[in-house]
Amino acid sequence: MWRQFYAGMDMTHLPLFTLILFFAVFTGVTAWVFLARRRQDYDVISRLPLAETVAVTSDSRGARDHHERE
């Protein structure tokens, strides 16, 4: 079936190119998510279900600070 499909195709390199492109994007997004500099954000988020109420503030540089309200 696939042999018949690719027999009439002029650009047989496109499936391989799209596979490589998908793998590169997937690897890039995975690396971006698991970077060490984002670990602090994920630690705070992981504690949210157990926290009472959390206030998130940010300064002019965009740095976030998390405070628990009483």
Secondary structure by P-SEA (a helix, b strand, c coil): ccccccccccccaaaaaaaaaaaaaaaaaaaaaacccaaaaaaaaaacccccbbbbbbccccbbbbbbcc
